[in-house]
Structures are given as structure tokens and as C-alpha cells.
Amino acid sequence: MSNDSALDQPVILVVDDDHVDRALICECLKSADFRVEEAVDGSHALEVFRTVHPHIVLLDVGMPGMTGIETCAALRHLPGGAQVPIVMVTGHDDTDSIAHSYEAGASDFMIKPFHPLILTQRIRYLSRATHAFLALTKSAAQLRYAQSIAGLGSWEWDPRSDALQSTDQVARIFGMRPEHFPKSFTGFLELIHPEDRTVVQKSLHDGLTTKHHCSMEYRICLPNGTQLIVESQARPIRNDLHGVEGMAVTIHDITSRKEAEEKIHSLAYYDSLTGLANRHLFKDRVGQALAYSQRHQAIAAVLFMDLDRFKVINDTLGHEVGDQLLQEVAERLKNCVRMSDSVARDTDPTSQSCLARLGGDEFTVLLNNLTHSEDAACVAQRIQRELAEPFHLGQHDVFVTATIGIACFPMDGLDLEALLKHADTAMYSVKSLGRNGYKFYSSSMNQHAEQRFALEADLRRALDRDEFMICFQPLIDLRTGAIVKAEALIRWHHPSLGILPPGKFLQIVEDVGLGPRLGEWVLRAACTQARSWLAAGHPSIQLAVNLSDSQFHDAQLTDIVANVLAETKFPSELLDLELTETIMFRSPEHAIATLQSLRILGVELSLDDFGTGFSSLRHLQQYPLNALKIDQSFIRNIAENERDAAITRMVIAMAHGLGLRTLAEGVETQEQLDFLRELGCEVVQGFILSQPLAADLFLPFVAKHIATGAGRRFTSFRRFAL
């Protein structure tokens, strides 16, 4: 039955054991357009109620069997019986029944006999009241449902009694059962975060005083220990005299919204991998810092750094390890600023530092309010010391270094763009000198930077234009005096700068990612040339080829070497691949696996520039090597410097103890040669024998060496004393 039909023809249940009284009441109600159902006693009334669900019940008090009062109580326990108005009908002399009727749940009473007009008007009134009550109940249920979905509740506060009335949804927001929710404002405040209570109290008292609406956000502490963030809108409750007698407040759970806003803010201003500031936030911080420095005539500095050879680590060990490394680096960088400094999260423009990740392996540090620009150098040194310790990433021990450029405000730039550009220029200046260092920007660096960028552009076209060439430097056996090996050394025939040695361009090759491609070209060109010597019937001379950092960590290295040997038909036993200890010791586990796969091809392996890296004897004895090559920095002063002489003596003895041959590079004097021979070094190379030679000059040099017996002077023994 719809609400409209209920209003038009309400159903009235008349319960009376007296047939005459019941008939009179029914006739009166029917004439007034009510629909009437009848019951002769209490039990019958319960049956009819279950069937027709009346809107109003007229119930006689004095009935045999189940009395009217008992029937009233029973009706209240039936489904839908709690809200139906029950009017008790009694006589003039039965006032005691009236009190008992209300106790049983009666809504109203009438005294017999009654006038028909009074009866019908009373029933109409009850019908309208019932409809209004049901509509209000339905509306309240809909409101509770809507509030539940929206996480919204409401409460009212009477400041005179401190009483607080709240909807059930308020209790649910606070994680409590409604019956346990505080009934006073004082108790309500106890549930609010201690730091926010004063704000809530002040806002509501101000609303009472000013009679204005107010808004507030605060935290509530749930019984399980977690916190929610809620938003409240409060308005004064006015009386008929336009005074304020309390506050009506809505409360809305905005925790999810705040979390979403926090996430959006984090994505907008912070690097998702490391948690450091990103470029956008860093730019904002620098703007504040420069404004502060300008007002207070202070110095600010921007440090621009990247991790040396990070791409190689990332490509070799995988992006997961690379990401872990960046996270660990970020943590160490945080330790490199003063303990009082904020790290990318302090909004105070006078903060001493801000650390950011701009992308990839590029990090920046803002230092503000410096007294001397040299203070920035202390931070750079601290960074390099922190990063010098190995990173333990799962099963890998990874070594990294950092190259840092420094630009200062106001000397090197007045805005972020200028400072970053100049710090970047200073960083690349360090890279051109060998990485792993720091340098302040100077105006002369711009010229070097421009030259570097020009070389980068030329390098990308050099391979296609066939501008590279291979020279070969001979190596001699000190025991026989014979030339036993030729080291392939690359040169760049630049169209305008002439012949450039590798020191002028190899670092740039690595930086722009051309290392593997150029390395493969060198290997193929050298093997092709050496194979042509063999085909012409010349003596077997071993070929030494250097592997670059990126080339060694290329996953396809073994396949590339195998393909080159197959294509050129060069004997694998005559190929000696040289690599530096710095390359291998960055990831010893990967290096061992790569070396073992190369040894399966039959090539020899030599450790170049030994003594200049981070050698570990534990790992060294695990490497499948054939020879150690002593770096020329130790050979250069071997005759005058006892320290260099002691290191060389130790390296040769250690190599022989491990079953490895020794080679010395950079030998230029007879004194150096004699000392190395005395210590048992097997092979040497250097200007004392020959500089690197063009391919067409190498074999004639070997032939002349044999014909003139020049090798004998390398085998003669002369005691050399230090």
C-alpha cells in the first residue's frame, strides 16, 4: 500500500468483545471513510494484525481471557507493532487501567461512551501524526544511510550543561558503539588528538560568541591506536529570542581524501624511488634560498653530482639492483649534511640544505646561508667519503664513486638555471680528468664544455665516417729479447684536430654510450690485421686488446668475441684481452662469471693497470687470469722511489705466487728495464722499445729488430742496486 492510499483510507483495527460497542465504533469509522477490521478478543486481534498490518488499533481494556492491556503488550512485540498507535478504550470508573495501559505501550486512550465526531477526529489526528512519524522515520533512516556512505555524522552541544547529543554515525566514525560514545563535550574532547583539542575548543567558543559559522580540521584517536582526520562545520543554534543556546556540528571523515592529497603532493614534489625532493620542489627551495641569501648577503651553493659508471652497474646487475643502489646512495647522502639541516622537507627558507634527485643517477644538494664558499667543498668531501664504502646489495658488493660540480650564488649565477648549468659544467670538467672528484665552477670551463660537446657530436659520426685507426705497440720478452706481443691502441683521425690519442676521447665515448660499439670495432679491426700478418707467413705474435668498462659489462660480450674470432679466423690462443681491476672489482661475482665464459673460448686474460684500483686478494685468486700488468705510474719512478720499487717487487712476487705472468708498461729507461728483469718480470713495453706504430710499420719494425739483433740488449744482465 502506498503512502497516498494510506492517507486516503487508513486501516483501523477495532478490538472489543462487546458486539454492540464494536458495531457502533465500526459503523462510525466506516462512515468517516476509514477501512475497518474487527477482532472479538485479544488472540483474534493478534491474528488479524499479522494479516492486515493496521495503521491504528482501538483496543478495549476490559476483555475476558487476554485483557486489553496484555493484548497491547503482545502487539508491541509483533513485527511492525512498535510504531503503530494503540488507543485504549475504557470506562469512566476504570482510571487504574489507564496507567497500566501506558506501561504496556498504549499511545492514547478514550473513555466510553464517546461522541462519534470526537472519535473520528481523534482517529484522523492520530492518522496524520502516524504518517508524519513514519515519514520522519524514513527520512531519518535515509539520512543515516547517506551519512554512513559519506562518512558524515552530526552532534549538538549545549554549553550550559555540557551535554552532547550525537547521531550513531558519529560514534562509528570514532570506532565506538553508540551507547559508549561520550554524552558530554568534555568527554568528546578526550577522543581528539591532544595537539588539536585547543583548536576545537576555541573554534566552538568563538562561534558561540560571534554567532558565526566555523570550520575546523582535527585528528581523532581511535581505540585501536590509529588516527583519522575529520572536518567539522559548526553553526550556532538560535532560540526564539535570537540568542545562541548551543552549537550544531557536522563531522566528516576526510582521512581518505587527505591521504589522496598527500599522495598527489608526494608525486608532484618528491621522487617516488628515493623519497627525496624532485626537480620541481628543488626549484622552489632554491628560489627561497636565493631570495634569503640576497636579503642577508649570504652565500648559497648548488652541488650537482652523478654516480660514475652507474649505467654499467644498472645494465649488468639489473634495474632492481640499480634501484636499490640509488636508494642506498640517497640514505648516505642524507648523512652528508649537517645534523641540523633539513633534507628536502623543511619549508624554512633559512634551512641549510635540500637534497634532491633530478632523475637517473643525478643528485643535487642545495647549501644555504654559507659563510664561505669553501664550506661546500667540505660537504663534497663528506659525500665522497660516504660513498667510498662498498654497498651490500643482496649477493652483490658494489663499489661506486661520485663526480661533483659546485656553483655558488651570487658568484656563478643568480638563478637556478644558471647555477645548475655551471655546476653541471664543473662536474663534466672533473669527468674529463678521470671522475671521482669535485671542482668549483670557473668561467674558463665554458670553453672546455663547448669543446667537449663538439667532440661528442663528432664522435657520434666518427665510426660511420671511418675516422678511427689502430696502432700497435710491441712488447718484448726479457728472457729472449723477442717481440712476443702487440697491443692494439686506438687513435682518432679527427678531420680538423688531427690524430687524437685515446685520453682525449675515450671517456666521452663511455659517457655517450658508444663504448660497446667502438670496443667491438677495435676488436674486429685488430684481429683482422693480426690475421693478415699470420696469413702472410710472419711469426705468431700475440695480440692484446683492451676492454672498456661498458664493453666488459655488456651481456653480449662473450658472443661478440666468439663471433669476431670466427669471422676473422684469428686463433683464440693468440688473443689477450686486457681489463682494469676497477672494472672487475665493481661487481666481483659478475666479473668472475664473465671471465670464465671468455676463458672457455680459449683467449688469455690480463689484469691491466694493476695497483691503481680496489684490489681484493680474496677475489683476485678467484679470477681465471693469465697475467698481471703493472701500471706505469709505479714504473716511472722505480729507480728513484723506494715505495714504488717495493710495490713493484710485491706485485711480481704475488703474481708468481698465483701462477701469473707479469707485464710492465711505460718502461722508458735502461735502469727501469734492468730492475724489472732482476725481479723476474717476464714482459715489458714502452718507449725504450718503441712507440705505438701504424699497422703498415709494425712488421717492418719486427723484421729490423730480428735482423739487427736488437733483442740482445734486452736480455743482457746488469746488477741494479737501489
C-alpha positions, 0 to 999 in steps of 0.5 A: 500500500502506498503512502497516498492510499494510506492517507486516503483510507487508513486501516483501523483495527477495532478490538472489543468483545462487546458486539454492540460497542464494536458495531457502533465504533465500526459503523462510525469509522466506516462512515468517516471513510476509514477501512475497518477490521474487527477482532472479538478478543485479544488472540483474534486481534493478534491474528488479524494484525499479522494479516492486515498490518493496521495503521491504528488499533482501538483496543478495549481494556476490559476483555475476558481471557487476554485483557486489553492491556496484555493484548497491547503488550503482545502487539508491541512485540509483533513485527511492525507493532512498535510504531503503530498507535494503540488507543485504549478504550475504557470506562469512566470508573476504570482510571487504574487501567489507564496507567497500566495501559501506558506501561504496556505501550498504549499511545492514547486512550478514550473513555466510553461512551464517546461522541462519534465526531470526537472519535473520528477526529481523534482517529484522523489526528492520530492518522496524520501524526502516524504518517508524519512519524513514519515519514520522519522515520524514513527520512531519518533512516535515509539520512543515516544511510547517506551519512554512513556512505559519506562518512558524515555524522552530526552532534549538538552541544549545549554549553550550559550543561555540557551535554552532547547529543550525537547521531550513531554515525558519529560514534562509528566514525570514532570506532565506538558503539553508540551507547559508549560514545561520550554524552558530554563535550568534555568527554568528546574532547578526550577522543581528539588528538591532544595537539588539536583539542585547543583548536576545537575548543576555541573554534566552538567558543568563538562561534558561540560568541560571534554567532558565526559559522566555523570550520575546523580540521582535527585528528581523532584517536581511535581505540585501536591506536590509529588516527583519522582526520575529520572536518567539522562545520559548526553553526550556532543554534538560535532560540526564539529570542535570537540568542545562541543556546548551543552549537550544531556540528557536522563531522566528516571523515576526510582521512581518505581524501587527505591521504589522496592529497598527500599522495598527489603532493608526494608525486608532484614534489618528491621522487617516488624511488628515493623519497627525496625532493624532485626537480620541481620542489628543488626549484622552489627551495632554491628560489627561497634560498636565493631570495634569503641569501640576497636579503642577508648577503649570504652565500648559497651553493648548488652541488650537482653530482652523478654516480660514475659508471652507474649505467654499467652497474644498472645494465649488468646487475639489473634495474632492481639492483640499480634501484636499490643502489640509488636508494642506498646512495640517497640514505648516505647522502642524507648523512652528508649534511649537517645534523641540523639541516633539513633534507628536502622537507623543511619549508624554512627558507633559512634551512641549510640544505635540500637534497634532491634527485633530478632523475637517473643517477643525478643528485643535487644538494642545495647549501644555504646561508654559507659563510664561505664558499669553501664550506661546500667543498667540505660537504663534497668531501663528506659525500665522497667519503660516504660513498667510498664504502662498498654497498651490500646489495643482496649477493652483490658488493658494489663499489661506486664513486661520485663526480661533483660540480659546485656553483655558488650564488651570487658568484656563478649565477643568480638563478637556478638555471644558471647555477645548475648549468655551471655546476653541471659544467664543473662536474663534466670538467672533473669527468674529463680528468678521470671522475671521482672528484669535485671542482668549483665552477670557473668561467674558463670551463665554458670553453672546455664544455663547448669543446667537449660537446663538439667532440661528442657530436663528432664522435657520434659520426666518427665510426660511420665516417671511418675516422678511427685507426689502430696502432700497435705497440710491441712488447718484448720478452726479457728472457729472449729479447723477442717481440712476443706481443702487440697491443692494439691502441686506438687513435682518432683521425679527427678531420680538423684536430688531427690524430687524437690519442685515446685520453682525449676521447675515450671517456666521452665515448663511455659517457655517450654510450658508444663504448660497446660499439667502438670496443667491438670495432677495435676488436674486429679491426685488430684481429683482422690485421693480426690475421693478415700478418699470420696469413702472410707467413710472419711469426705468431705474435700475440695480440692484446686488446683492451676492454672498456668498462661498458664493453666488459659489462655488456651481456653480449660480450662473450658472443661478440668475441666468439663471433669476431674470432670466427669471422676473422679466423684469428686463433683464440690462443693468440688473443689477450684481452686486457681489463682494469681491476676497477672494472672487475672489482665493481661487481666481483661475482659478475666479473668472475662469471664473465671471465670464465665464459671468455676463458672457455673460448680459449683467449688469455686474460690480463689484469691491466693497470694493476695497483691503481684500483680496489684490489681484493686478494680474496677475489683476485685468486678467484679470477681465471687470469693469465697475467698481471700488468703493472701500471706505469705510474709505479714504473716511472719512478722505480729507480728513484722511489723506494715505495714504488720499487717495493710495490713493484717487487710485491706485485711480481712476487704475488703474481708468481705466487698465483701462477701469473705472468707479469707485464710492465708498461711505460718502461722508458729507461735502461735502469727501469728495464734492468730492475724489472728483469732482476725481479723476474718480470717476464714482459715489458713495453714502452718507449725504450722499445718503441712507440705505438706504430701504424699497422703498415710499420709494425712488421717492418719494425719486427723484421729490423729488430730480428735482423739487427739483433736488437733483442740482445740488449734486452736480455743482457744482465746488469746488477741494479742496486737501489 
